[in-house]
Structures are given as structure tokens and as C-alpha cells.
Amino acid sequence: MPENTRSTRPAARARAKRPGKPHRRVSKAQKKKIVRRRRLALAGVAAAFFVVFFCRMAWYPITGGQLRAFGWQGETSFAEVWQINHLLRKYHITSRPSLSMFFATAASESGYGRHTLEAGDAAYYEAHGYRAEERGAGYLQLTHREEQLAFLAAMGDDFDGADTAVYIAEHYAWESACWEWSVGKTSPAPNPNAYAKARGASDEVFLATQYGINGWTIADSALRAIVEGEPYTVSADGTTVTVLGQTAPTPIGWTDRLAAYEKASAIWG
């Protein structure tokens, strides 16, 4: 038998003879204490989670109840409102003036959330300078293929099909709206979101954002005068505005837009 084998046997026998650690018996009362401590620990973790969760929700800009009070006809489920709030934070649409103007614009463009695609026929789209496949899409009616592709590129989406409008309406109704409000539109400068935040809440500032979204049909000098407090008048039918002797078309549906803004202001300030 090899020498090294013999030399290890005494040590192995010695280890085998060592007395083992005595088994500690746990009483029923001690077991109950252990279980109670574990339950309290789990309850503490759960409570901390819910505190963080609800504090985070409280910090979010809007609630489903506010949307419903506003008259929003689109989805207002918990998941939907969570997603909207995520996007509002992502695009920094959190100031009260901007929130009010953003939702008033979304309501005006989409019929309070009923439509994510611009309504019309081929003749209507052609008269406005675009095809049905690139008509207004999403809650702010992002229009024209070039702008729609720029948005999709910003999303990292390589969609290159013919109908960008339907694709955006189905996949990015809210994201396209937030992107357009804070990134895609550069008028009024630098974008409607930053402009509203800097200028504050007023009908005149809202008018400027609607020109930026709906089409710039007024001279810069005339609009600047309105925003800076120069007296102006709007025609009885709401289709024209006059300031300093200059008359220009108002944004399409101005009367309804202004009514939506007044409702939004009552909720978001």
C-alpha cells in the first residue's frame, strides 16, 4: 500500500471522531417569532414599493380623471395614462401652460381622441398638398411623408412602407404627438412646448402655438404684436384676426380650439 495513503488515514479517522455541532432545537414560540419577523420584513418591502410607486405617480403630470373631466374620448385606462405620463416626461411636456395647450391642441386635431387619422377623401388631401398615405396621423395629426419619416427615424423605426399615416396612427398615436409638440415643430421657435413654457398661459400664446401646428398664415410681425399685448380683434365667425391694420386667417377651427384651451386651462392651469 502506498506510503501517502497510510499517512492520510489517521487524519481522516481523527476528523471522523470529532464531535459534530450540537443541533439547536427551536421552540414553537421561536418559530412564530421568526415567521413574524419575515412577514414584517416582506410587508416593509411591499410598503416601500407602493410608497415609491404612488409618489412617482403623484409626480406625473396628468391623471385619468383629469382626462375624462376634460372630455377626452380616447382610452383613459391606467395603462394608457401611465404611458401618456411617461411620454410627457420623456419630452419634457410638464409645465402647466404647455400641458394645457398640448391637450387642447390634441383635442382640436383628433376630436377629443376619437380620431388618430385625418378624415377626408383623395380630393381633400390633394387640395391640401398631400396624399392619403401621408395625411395627418396621431393625436396631433403629424402630416407629410417627409415629416412622418423623420419621426419614425427618431424612433429608430425603419418602416418604409407606402402608408406612413396608418402605421403611425396604429403604433405611435401619442408618441408622434409629443414628438411633434416638443421636437418636430420649430415654430413658434424653438418649438411649441418650449415657447408655451417660456411665454406662459394666455390666449395669445395659445394662438401662436396653433399657427405653428396648423399652418403659419399670419405675418411674424403681426403675431408678435398680438403676443406682446397689442390690441387685436377676431371676426365674429372666428376665421380672421386683425392687428395693427393687418388681417390674417386664424388657425382652422379657432373658435373650437379656444374653447378646448379654456377647458384644459381649468384643469391643468
Secondary structure, 3 states (H helix, E strand, C coil): CCHHHHHHHHHHHHHHHCCCCCCCCCCHHHHHHHHHHHHHHHHHHHHHHHHHHHHHHHHCCCCHHHHHHHCCCCCCCHHHHHHHHHHHHHCCCCCHHHHHHHHHHHHHHHCCCCCCECCCCHHHHHHCCCCHHHCCECCCCECCHHHHHHHHHHCCCCCCCCCHHHHHHHHCHHHHHHHHHHHHCCCCCCCHHHHHHHHCCCHHHHHHHHHHHHCCCCCHHHHHHHHCCCCCEECCCCCEEEECCEEEECCCCHHHHHHHHHHHHHHHC
